[in-house]
Structure formats: C-alpha cells, structure tokens
Amino acid sequence: MGVRACTGHIARMSADEVIRELAARQHGVVERRQLLEAGVPVYAIDNRVRNRRLEVLYRGVYRVGPLRDRLERMMAAVLACGHGAALSHRAAAALRELVPLPGPEVPVEVSTPGRHPAPGPDVRVYRVGALTADEITVVDSIPATTPARTILDLAAVLPFGDLERVVARADRMGLVRPHEVQVIMARHARRAGAPALRTVLSRSGGPALTRSEAEALFLQLVRRARLPAPETNVRLEGFEVDFLWRRAHLVVEVDGFAFHASPRMFERDRRRDRVLLTAGFNVMRVTLRDLTDEPEAVLVQVGQALVGGRA
C-alpha cells in the first residue's frame, strides 16, 4: 500500500531529490524498486551504494544517511518483504503502543500474501493467503495489519492474560471494538488462537486491562468467586483507579510488595483516597501479599462491601 504509490509525482526530480523525498516519508528508508519507478537510473543507485551514501539494510532496501528513528527497522522489514507485505503480530501492536516496542534483538514480524523469504534473521515472515482491504492499513507511513487483524494474529502467539490486556487496551484507546474483532475472527475461524480470543471476548464485563501481577491476580480471584465484574483502570474523580464497582461505590486499589516506596507516593495516594471518599466511594486497599497469603479474606471483604453497596 501507500509507500509505493508516492513515486509518480517525483519522477522529474534529480536522483538526490528523489532519494531525500522518499526517505523523508519512510523513516529514512528507501527501496530500490521505488527509486527505479521514480526514474533513478540503475548506475546512480549502484554508485551511491558503493560510496555508502545508501547503506544496504536488506537486499534492495537502503538507509539514507544516519539512523533517523526507532521505526526504521519496521519500515525496512516491510519494504524488504515485497509488495502487499504488512507489519503484523507484536510489531504491529507495538506500532500502536498496545505492547512495548521490541528491542533490536527481537525479530520484526511481517505478514505477506506471497512466498517472499525472510530478508534476514531479524525479520520473521508469516505467509498468509491474503490480507483483505479491512485487514491492512497504514500507520506512520508503514503498512500494517488493522487492530482487529493484529489481535487475531496475537491470539496465536501470546499467553491468555497478555492477550486479554491487549484487547482491553485496544478497546480503551478506541482502536477497535469487540464486534470488529468478531468479524475478522469469523472469517478466520480455524486459525490458531481463535478459541482463546473467543473466550476473551465472551468475558463478563468484557476483557479487562490490568497492569501488574497483583492486579491480574486480584481479577482472577474475583472471577473465580463469581463476583460481579468490575471496571478496570478507569478514570474517577480525576484519578485512575485499579478496580471500580460503580453501583456499589466501591474502589479497590491493588498494591505490590514495594508499594509506598517514598513518602511522596504515600501522600499522593492518601490524597486520592480522601477525594474519592468525599465523593462517596469506599476505597479498599489490598497488597500482593494479601492476595497470596489470605485470598479468602480479601474476597470476603470485597463481597461484604459489594453487598453493603448493593452492586
């Protein structure tokens, strides 16, 4: 898509102008095919490769000048995988900040409808039958799978808890809605990971966004006890709270072992508790030690609070 469609209007530029124009749009990376289509002669490309004005990243893919930004690897990998290729899986998720950006030791994941081989050990190629129009888009000038398709792909490679957090984060960011994922999933019903994704989407209260081991453990206990599903990591009275039962006016904040590492953090959280209490919310704090040593006691306290608040 997009990255090759921009060559027509620059066909009358000089070779250097063409290279600079393309590189500026593509995170400092250009493809040999693009340069040829824009009218740059073969000898001009080869001369620049020899004198290192174009640095070879993959066969037919070059860096122009010094490293420009962290997205260069992604752009170069997609260009190197041929027409129709798109960033996918964890790489596509990282591009949208659904997961952390992988380090240089992690291969860039690319899906391609063809049989193009991986251009190098730092690129992992997934060969797919086709990527339809609603499964591929452009993000920051890089062809990438859509959020719904990305989530379907991730279902086959992520642990269940990580998958749930990605789905919840995508929903929270407004990138995709569950029904859009369901459409893609129905189209590829036999793909690996589809059953796990189906389970995530069928959760009572929807998929939950948790950000720590303690939060994940607390949510697991709530579900096993069949308590009403809380909202997770939501804004309330100007603050973000871990778990909220809105009808019961109950907030649960889950703290790790190292919580309150400084007096400033302690004061900040006590101020938040005072604001929420003034607004009529009961604030309960539990620690990771509580959840691991006395989970039943925690559930009893939460259940009693919910009954008292008529959740």
N, C-alpha and C positions, 0 to 999 in steps of 0.2 A: 504494500500500500504506500501511501504518501511519499516515502523517501525517494522513490524513483520518478514520481510524477512531476518533480520540480525542475527537471533538467531542460525542458523545452525553451523557456524564456531566457536562459543564459547561454544559448548556443552561439551567440555572436560576441561573447566576451573573450578576452585573452585567456590563455591557459591558466595563468596565475589567478586571474579574477574568478574563473570558474571554480577552481580548487578552493579558494577562500570562501566563495559564496556557499558552496556545498558544505564545507567544513563548519561554517558558522551555524548552519541549520541542523547539523548532525553530530553535535558534541565533539567536534574536531576530527571526525572520521569520514572518509570518502571511499567509494567503491570504484574499481576500475571500469566496470560496465557503465556506471553513471557518467564517468569522465568521457568515455568513448561516445556515448549517446549525446553528450553535450558538445561534441566536436573537438575534444582534446586529442591530438594525434598520438599514436602509439609511442613514437620516439620521444615525445615530450613527457609522457608518463614514465617511460623507462629511464630517461635521463634523470628525472627527479628522484626515482628510486635509487639509482646508482649513487647520486651525490647526497642521499639521505634527507632530501627535502621532503620526501614521502617515506615514512617508516612503515615497513611491512608488519602488519599485525597478524593477518591471515592471508592466504592466497587470494589476491585480488582486492584486499581491503587494507587501507593505509591510514596512518595517523598523520595529521598535518600539524607540524610544529610540536611544541611540548604538550604533555598531558594537560587536558583542559578541565575535566570534571569527572566525578565518580560514575557518571552514566556512560562514559566512553566504552567500557567493556561490553555493556549491554548492546549498544548500538552496533559495535563492531561484530559481535556474535551474530546478530540478526542479519546483517548485510552478508556475512560470510556463509550463511546457510541458504542463500538463494531466494529466488522470487517466491512470495507467499509465506515466508517464514515469519514467525512472531515470537516475541518473548513470552514465556509461559511459566507455569508452576510457581516455585518460590521466587524466581526472578521477577515475574510479572506482579506478584503480590508485594514484593519489596518496592517496586517502582511506584506503587500506590500507598506505601507505608502501612501495609497490612501486616507485614513481618519486617524484622530488621534487615537492612541492606547487607547481603552476604559479603564476606571478606574475599580477598583475591585468591585464597586457597579453595574456595567453593566454586565449582563449575557453573557457568551461566546456562540456564535452561532455556531451550528454544524448541518450539514445535514447528514442523514443516510438513506440508502435504506431499512433498516429493521424497526421493530416496537420497537426498543430499547427505554425504558423510559428515561426521563431526569435523570441523576445521582444525581442531586441536584438542588436547586433553583438558583444557579449561572451559570447554563447551560441551554440554550434554544435549544431545539431539533426541527429541521424541518425534517419531514418524507417525503422522495421523492421516487418516483417509482424506479429510478436507476440513477446512475451517470456514464455516459459512459466514455470511455478512454480519450476523448478530453475535459472532464469536470472536471477532477480531476488530481492533480499533487502533488508534494512535495516541500515545501518551508521551508528552515531552518529545515529540518527533520520532518516537520509537514505536514501530508496530508491536502490538502486544495483545494477548487474549483479553477479552472483556472480563469484568469482575466475575460474572456468573460462570463463564468457562474456566477462569482461573481457579475458582473454588471447586469446581468439579474435578479438575486436574489434581488439586491439592488433596482431595479426599483419598486419593490412591497412595499418597506418599507421607502424609502427616499422621501422627498419633491422634486419637479421637479428641482429646482435650484441646490440643492445638488447633485442630480443625474447627471445633466449636468456637474458639476465641476469634479465629479469622472471620467466620461467618457473622458473628455478633459485631465485630469491629466494622466490617464492610457495611452492615446494616446501619450501625450508629453513624458512620461517616456519610451515609446517603449514597453510597456507591452502587448498591444493589438491594433489591427486595427479595424476600424468600420465594415469591411466585416466579421471579425471573430465573432463579436457580432451578426451580422445579421444572420449568420449560426445557432448559438445557439437559437436566438430568433425565427427563422422559425421552429425549431424543437419543441419549446415550445410556440407556437403562442397563446395559450389560457391562459397562465399564467398571474396572476395579475401583473400589471406594464408594460406589453408588449406594450400597446398603448403609454404610456409616453416615453418609451425607443425608440420607433419608431419615435416619434416626435423629440427627442434629436438628433437622427442620421440623420434626414432629414433637420436639420437646415442649412440655407445658410451659407457657410463658415465653417460648421462643428460645433461641440459642443465647447463652449468657456470656458476657465479656468479663473475664477475671484476669488479674494482672500479677498474681503471686501464688506461691504454693499454698499459703494459708487461705486465700480466698477460694481457690479451687477445691481445697479440702472441705471448707465450710459449705460450699454449694453442693458438693457430693453428699454430705451428711443431710442437708435439707431435703434433697431429692429422695434419699433412701428412707427418710422418715415420712415421706409423702406430705410434707408441709406445703402450704401454698407457695407458688413460685414467686420469688422476689424480683424486683428490677435490680439491675446490677450496674455499678459505676455510673450513676446518673447525677445530674445537677439538681441541687435542692437548696433553696435559700442562698444562692450564690456560691455554694460549695459542692464538690463532688464527693458523694458518699458511696461506700462499698456496696451495701445492700439496703433496699428500701421496700417495705411493705406499706404502700401509700395509704390504703384504707385503715390500716391499724395504727398509722402514725408511728411506725417502728423503723428505726435506723440501726443497722448492725455494722460496726467498724471492726475489721479483722486485722490484727497487728501481728507482725512477725516477732521472732525472738529478739531481734536487735532494735525493736521499736523504741522511740523516745531516746535516740542516741544523743540528743542535746537538749538543754533547757529551752532553746528557741522552738524546737519541734514540739516539746511538751506544751508550751504556752499556746502555740498556734492551734493545736488540736483541742485544747480545753476551751479556747475562744470559740471554735467552730461548734463544740458541744453546747456551749451556752446559747449561741444564736439559734441552734436547732431546738433546744429545749424551750426557749422563749416563743418559738413559732409553734409549739405544741407537739413536738416529736420526742418520743422516748429514744434515747441513744444508748445502745448496749455495745460495750467493747469486749471482744474476746481475742485471745492470743493463739498463736500456733501451738503453744504448749497446752493451752486449754483444749484445743481440738484433738491433740494427740493423746493427752493423758486422761481427760474427762469429757469425751464427746457426748455421752448421755446427759450429763449435767447441763452442757451447753444447749442441747436440743430441748430439754425440759424448760429451761429459762426462756428460750425463744418461743416455744409453744405456749407457755403461760402468758407471755407478752402479747402474742397474737390473739389469744382468746380474750384477754383484757381489752385489747384494742378492736376486737371484732373484725379481724381480717377477712 
